[in-house]
Amino acid sequence: MKLKKELKLIDVFCIATGAMISSGLFILPGLAHAKAGPAVVLSYFLAGLLALIGVLNIAELATAMPKAGGDYFFITRGLGPAIGIVAGMLSWFSLSLKSAFALVGIAAFVRILFEFNMQVIAIFFCLVFLAVNLFGVKSASRMQIGLVIGLLAIIFIYIAWSVPYMRVQRFGPFMPEGIFSIFSTAGFVFVSYGGLLKISSVAEEVKDPGRNIPLGLILSLAVTTIIYGVAVFTTVGLLEPSELDNSLTPLSDGANVSMGFTGVILLSIAAILAFVSTANAGIMSASRYPFALSRDRLYPQLFSRVHKKYKTPYISILATGLFIIIFLFLELDLLVKVASTILILTYILSILSVIILRKSRIQNYRPGFRAPLFPWLQILGIVGFIFILTEMGRNAIIISSALVAAGILIYIFYGRRKAKGKDHALLYILDGITPKRLSLTSGELEKELKMIIYERDNIVKDDFHRAILESTVLDIDEDIDILSLYQEASGILSEELDMDEEYFYAKFEKREKESSPVIARNIIIPNIIIDRKGYFKILIARCSKGIKFRGEGSEIFAAFLLVSSRDRRNLMLRTHTCISQIIAETGFMEMWMRAKDKKGLKDIILLGERKRD
């Protein structure tokens, strides 16, 4: 069952922003200051810049495949189900752990006001967020909008109020640990930007994903990076280095200097809002991973059930909640580092998926947004993320490696049989270097991507769409002139309508003498009117060696022959307009010449950019 599309640009922005602004702002600045000194501000900006590379690639994948499961779905289609199932399970594990950590943060601040057991408080809030998510993604996103607006307002008040209390001398020496500490600390604080991945997991529920996903992610990253930089800069200016170093409540300590006890309370409320928004967004996104794995038959079908009324994957949400509650009873410090390491690995796998999908030249891979500067941006991102991984610590890397190995074992003993025969982009690349008789692909990925585009773009099967589906395709790989093409088309029409072949040939020849059918350098659209009521037909021809036209060179590679009765002339004119719009699309001729077969040629037309009724 399909999930309901209810998320707008504001929802995307708030889910991503709420998922980021939590421990990265309210806990990490003091620890990071101890590593880099006042230059920690540059570390946050550097980490944000590196996160931008990941975001641009995630946005491309999410607009091409806006499906529940996010990076799992992309990676499976790009690198195969073996790596995909590992990525999906680890992302579920990572996001659930981050949500558990946020719940512990809530409990820690609430405990200041009320003397309750921290685990009881954390479990209570977990159950609240589960209920919110069960009632629909729109309910969860509305809550997220309110939380984020309140959070940003308090941080703005803190920054504006604190400026007069800042002291310049607290910024010197600026780099006490040397310039290299800026880069190593950027790796340490990179976890602050991990929430950006959460949008990809709810992409299926986003309206107009081609616009709202990239715009929402980029806006969220820009705003969050600025907030991190300015808030940390303000806090450095408020506190003596000895006070700030290793503080677990840096903003609250800073607010105590500029605003007194009232500021401490206000920033404690902001911290609670931040952790609440992170936990809420974490449950919302983490629960989509088992749902997506189940839809691909790599997990039990139970997890793909969608509530009839609320249209939410309720079994997956409940399972995620149980998973989070279990981890509330465990030591989380090292596991949070492991979760961060897994998020970085996911960024790397996502970037590799973009590279593989582009290089595979899969025809129906049509993202609404393309990451710029390909492939140099992707190479830079991979190198940067690998560098950050080396800064995560040996224990985190060892545990993460063990989890990857466990995921591979689960695939081998459970998922491999279910995933047998599944297409992925890597196979298309291998297919291109193997003999045609040993084809490794079945065309299922092309078909799946086509159906995703139908759903993403709300493609309506109008008269033109149906005419293309019913059209006859000629794929000619030998030299041919225009008259021979007309002769072949006339033979097809003669057999279909039981009429004289010469009748059609004469119509085509006469039409060409009256006006040129050429509408672009490489394309012709000849059309004729016949004496037959209620008839319309499109004959599509690809001529890989070109059509000799009026004695000139062979530069015509595409022909669309339109045959219509007088009463369907409006449809013929509409078809001519639609084809003109589609062939104007950037890269049309390259796709046309690259299409594998007749079905691929039809798909280029069916999925082309045009004005739809």
N, C-alpha and C positions, 0 to 999 in steps of 0.2 A: 504494500500500500504506500502511496506517495505521502510525503510530509507536506504540510501546509505552508505556502509562501506568505509570510507575514512581516518579515524584517525589512525595514527601510534603512536609508543611509544613517539616520540618527541612531538606530539600533546597532548597526555594524560598528559605528564609532564608539558607542558606549560599552558594548561588549568587549571590544579590543582594549579600550582605555581602562575599563574597570579591571580587566584581567592583568594589566601591567602594573598599575599604581597600587602597590601593596608593600611587600617586604623590601622591594628594591628601593623604596623611598623612606619607609618608616623604621627599617632595621639595618640595612646594608651600609648607608653612608658613613657611619662611625667606624665600622670594620674596614671599609675601603680607605678612609682617611688615614688609618694607621699604616696602610701599605704604600700610599702615594702622596700623602700630605695634601695641601690645598689643590694640587694638580689633579685631584680626584674628579674635579669638575670636567676636565678634559677627557678623563676616562669614560665618564658617562656619555659625553658627546661622541667619542670614538665608538663606543659600543652601539650607540644609536645609529651611527653611520653604517656599521657592519650589518646591523639588523635590517637596514633599508635594503641592502642587497638581497637578503632572504625574503623580505616582504614583496619586492618586485617579482620574484620568481613564484612565490606562493600565490600572488594575485593573478599571475598568468595561468597557473594551473587551476585555480579556483574558478576563474571565469570560463575556462575551457571545459571543466568538469565540476560544476557546482552540485556536488552530491554529498550526502551525509558520510562522515568518516574522514573527510578532508584529506590530510596527507597520506593516510593509508590508501584511500581510493586512488590518488594520483600515482603513488609509488608502485602500487600493484599494476596499474596500466602501463607504467613506464618501465619498471625494472623486473616485473614478474611477481607472481603470487608468493614465492618463497620469501623474498625480501619484503613484500607488501604485508604479509601476515605478521612478520616480526615487527615491522614499523607500526602497524595498527595496535598490536598488543602492548608494545612499549609505550606508545603515546597514551593509551588508556591508563597504563600503570603510572606514567609520569604526571599526567594531568590530575589523576585521582590523588596522588601524593601531594601535589601542590595545593589542591583543595583541602586536604587534611591539614597541611601546614597552616593554611589561612584560617581554618577553624580553630586551631590551637591559638593562633594570634588573637582571634576574637575572644576566646576564653580567657586569655591572659589579661586583656584590657577590661573585660566585664568583671573579672574577679576583683579588680581595684574597687569597684562599687559594691559588689555583692560577694559574700563569702560562700561560694559554692565550689564543689569539686570541678576542676577544669575539664576533665573528660566528660562529665555530665553536661556541662554547658556546651561543649563542642558537639556532642551527640544531639543535643536539643536543636542547635542551629542547623545541623546537617539534615535532620528530619524536616525542619521548616523549609529549607531550600529544595528538598526532594518534593515536597508537596507543591511548591510554587512551580517547579519544572513539570510536574505531572499534569498540571492544569493548562499547559500549553506554552510554547516558546514565546508567544506574545506577552503572556503574563510575566514570564521570567525577564523578558527584555524591558518591559515597562518598569519593573522593579530596578533593573540595571540602570536605566536612564535616570531615575530619581537618585540612586546611590551616587552615580558619577557626578551629576550636577552638584549635589551637596558636597562631595569630596573636593571637587575643583574650587568651589566657592571658599571653603575653609582654607585651602592651601594658598589661594590668592590673598585672603585676609592676612594670613601669617607672613607672607612675603612683603606685602605693602606696609604692614605695621612695623616690621622688623628693620626696614632699611635705615632709619635714624640711629639704631643701636649697633650697627655693624662697625667694625674697626679694621682699618687697612692693614695695620701691623700683623693681624692674624693670618695674612696671606703670605707671609715671608718666614723662612725661605719657601718659595713656591714649589720646588721639586726636591725635597730633602733626600729622597731615595733615588734620585737620578731619573733621566728621561725614560729608561726602559720600564720603570715602575708604572708609567702611564699605560703602557700596552698590557702588561700583566694584570693590572687592576681592571682594565677594560674587560678582560676575560672573566674576572671575578664577579663584576657587576652585570655581565651580559644576561644573567638569569632574569634581570629586571624587565627584559623585553620579550620574554618567552610567551607571554599571553597573546602575542600576535597570531600564533598558530591556531588559536581557538576559533577564529572566524572561519577558517577553511572547513572545520568540522560541522558547522551549521550552514554552509553555503547553499545547501539545497532549499533552505527555508528563507532565502534572501530574494526580495523582489528586484528585478532588473540587475542581476548579478554582474553583468558586464560593466556597469557604471558604479554601482554601490559598493562592491567588494574592493576594487583597487582604490577608489576615492576614500572610502571609509578607513581602510588600513593605512594609507599614506597620511591622511589627516590625523589619525590617532597616533601614529608614530611621531609625527612632527610635534604635536601638542605635548605628548608625553616626554619626548626628549627635551623640549624647552622647559617643561615643569621640573624634570629631574635636575637639569643643569642650574636653573635659577634657584630652586629650593635648596639644593646642596650648596651653591655659592653663598646664599643667604646664611645658612647654618654655619658654614665655615667662618663667616665674618662675625657671627654672634658668640661663638664659644672659643675658649682657649684650646690649643691643640691637645693638651693633656686631658681636658674634659671630653673632647669629641672622640679622641682615639678609642676605638673598641666599644663605644657606647651603643647599647641596644635600643635606646630611645632617643636618637639624635634630634629629631624635630621637636619632640616634647621638651627636651633639654633647652633647645634654642628658644622655644616659645616661652619658657620660664624666665629667660633673660629679658625678652622684649615685652611680654604681656603678663608676666606673673602667673599665679596659680590658675587664673582664668584661661590663659593660653595653654597651659598643660591640659586642662579639661577639654578645651576646644580641639587640640591636636589629638587627644586620646579618642575623641568622637570621630575625627577624620580617619584615624588609624582603623577604628572599628568599621567605618564605612568602607574603607579600602579592602580590608580583609573579607568583609561580607560580600563585596562586589566580586572579588577574586574567587571566593568559594562558590558563589552562585553561578558565575560564568564557567567555572571549572566543571561543575556537575552538568551544566547544560551541554558543554562540548565533549567532555569525556564519555558521556553516555552514548554518543553517536558512533563511537568506535565499535563496540560489540554489535550494534545495530547494523553497521555497514559490513562487518565480517560475516554476520549471519545472512545478510542478503546475498552475499557471494558464496554461500554454502560452505564457508570455512569455519563457521561456528554453528552450534545447534540452532535450528529454525526458530526456537522459542524467543531468541533475542531480537528477531525482526518483527515481532508483533507491534502493531500501532493501535492505540486506543481509538475506538470508533468515534467517540464524541470529541475528545480533545486533540486528536491527531498527533499524539506524542508517542515515542517508543518506550512505553511504560516499563516493560521488563528490563530493558537496558538501563533505564534510569534507576530502578530499584536495585539492580545488581551493582551498579556503580556506587550507590549509597552504601550498600553493605560492604563493599570493598573499602570505601573511605573510613567507615566506622571501625573496621578491623585495624587499619593503620593508625587510628587515633591512640591505640594501646601500645604502639611501638616507638622506639627512639627514632626521631625524624631527622636529626641534623645531617647525618651522612646520606640518608635516603633522598633528602631534598637536593643535595649535590648530584646524586645519581640521576634524579629527575631532570636536572639542568643539563647534564651530560647527554641524556637521551634527546632532549629538545634540540641540542646542537647537532646531534647525529641526524635528526629528522630534517633539519635545515639542509644539511649536506645531501641527504638522499633526495630531497625535493629539488634541489638545484641539479643534481644528476638526472633526475626525471625530465626536467626541462630540456637539458642537452640531448638526451636520448630521444625524446618525443620530436624535437625539431629535426634532428639528424635522420630520424626514421622516415621523415616526409610522409607521415600518415595523412591522407587527404582530408579526413574529417576532424583532424585536430585543429580547431578554429577558436582559439581563445579570444575573448572580448577585449583583452588587454595583453600586450606583449612586453616582456621585460626588455629594456633597451640594451644597446652595446653588446649584443650576443656575438661570440661566446666569452668575450674578455671579462665582462661583469661577473659571469658565472665562475670563471676560473679564479678571479680575485676573491669571490665569496668563499669558494672551497678552501683556498689557501688560508684565508683569514679564520675560518671556522676551525680548521685543523690546528692552527696556532692556538686558538682559545682552548681547544680540547686538552692541549698539553699543559694548560694552566689549571685544570680542574682537580688535579691531585691523583696520585696512583690508586688509592682505594676506590675512588669514584669510577675510574676507568676500568678497574678490575671487575667491580660489581656490575657495571653496565655491560661489559663484555660477557659476563656470565649470563646476564639476562638475554642478550642477543643469542647466545648459544642455546639457551632454553627455548627461545622462540623458534629457532631453526629446528630443534628436535620435535617440537609440537607440530610444525609443518610437515616434517618427514613422516611422523607416525599418525597424523590425523588429516592435515590439510592437503597433502600431496595428491591423494586419491581423488579428493573433491575438486582440486584445481586442475586436474588433467585436461589438456586441450584448450586451456584458457590462453587467449592471445595477449601479447603485450608488446610494447614498442621495440624492446631489445630484439625480439624475434624478427621484426620487420627489417632491422638493420642486418641481422644475420642472413635473412632471406635474400637480401640484395647482393650477397657475395656467394651464394650457393646456386647450383643449377636449378632452373625452373621446375624440373621434374621432381626435385626434392624440397618442394615448398614447405616451409615451417609454419606458415600462417593459414588461418581458416577464414579470415575476413570478419570474425566476430567482433574484434575491437572496432573496426570501421563502422560496423552496424550499430554497436553500442554507442559510439560517439555521435552518430547521426541521430539516434533517438534522444540523446542528451540535448543536442542542439534544438530539436523539435520542442522539447519541454522548456528549455532555457529561453528560447526566443518566441515561445507561444506561436509556432508556425501553424497557420490555418491551411488546410488542404482545399484551396480555391480551384477554380476552373483551370487556371494555368498549371497548378501543381498536378492536378489529375491528368492533364494533357501530356505533361512530361512523363508521368508514370506509364501512360499508354503509348508513348512514342516508340518509333522504330529507330534503332541505333546502328549506324554503319561505321565500323572501325577499319579503315582502309590503310594498309601499310605498303602500298605500291604506288607507282606513278599513275596519275589520273588527271584528265582534263575536265573542265566544267561540263562539257556536253556528255561525256561518259557518265559523270555523276548524275546528270538529269536522266539519262537513259536507265541507269540502275534504279533510281527512285521511281521512274515511270513504271518499271516492271513490277515493283512492290505494290504500287497503288492499283495497277491494272488487276493484279491477282486478288487484292483485298476487296475491290469494288466491282469486279467482273466487268470491267470496261476496257476499251481498246487502249493499248499502251501508247500508241502514237498520239492519242488525244492529249494525254498528260505531257508528253514530250513537246508537242507543239505549243502548249500553254506556257511551259517553262521557257522555251526558246523565244517566244513572242514577248514575254514579260521582261526578259533580259535586254532585248533590243529597245524596249520602251524606256527603261530606267535601270541604272546600275544597282545590283543587289548588295554591293559592298558597303558596309557601315563602319568598318574599322579596318586597320591595315591587314589583319590576318583573318578576318571573319566576313562571311556573307550571309544574308537572310533573304533568299528569293521567296516570293509568295505568289500563288495563283488562286483564282476563283474558278470553281467547277460547277457544273450543272447537276448538283445532287443536294437534296434538302437535308438540313440538320447534320452536316458533316464537318468535322475539323480534325486535322491530323498534322503532327510534327514529325519530320524525319531529321534526325540528328546525324551528322557525319563528322568524324575526325579523320583527317588525311595526314598521316605522320610525315609523308614526304612532300606534302603541299599539293594544291590543285593548280594546274595550269589554267590561267584565266585570260581569255582574249589574246592569246599568243604571248602573254607576258610571263614573268618568272613565277615559280611555284611557292608563293608566300601565303596562300590561303590555306589555313590548317583546320578551320572550323566552319561548318555550314549548317544552317538551320532552315530547312525547307518547310514552308507553311502552306498547307493545302486546306481551303475552306469553301463552304457553300456560301451563297450570298447572305442567307439569313444568320450566318455566324461570323459575319465580317467584323463585328465589334470585338469578338474574342480574338480574332486574328490581329487586330490592331493592338489590343491589350497585350497579347503575347509578344508582339514585336517590341513594345515598350519595355516589358519585363526582361526580355533577353538583352536589350540595349543597356539596361541598368546593371544586369549581372556581369556582362562582359567588361563593364567599366571598372569593376572591382580590381583593386591592386593585386597583381600576381595571378590574374585569371588564366592567362595563356600558359604560364608555367605549370599551374595545376592541371590544365587541360592536356598538355603534352605528357604529363607525368602519370595521369590516371592509369590504373592497372588494367581495367576492363570496361565493358559497356556499362555495367552497373555503376562503376566509379564515375563515368562521364555524366550519367543521369544525376548522381548525387551532387556533383559540382553545380548543376543548374538548380536542383531542388533546394540546396542550402545557400545559394547565392544571395547576396545583399540586394534587395529590391523593395519597392514600396508595396506593402500588402494591404488588401482590402480589410 
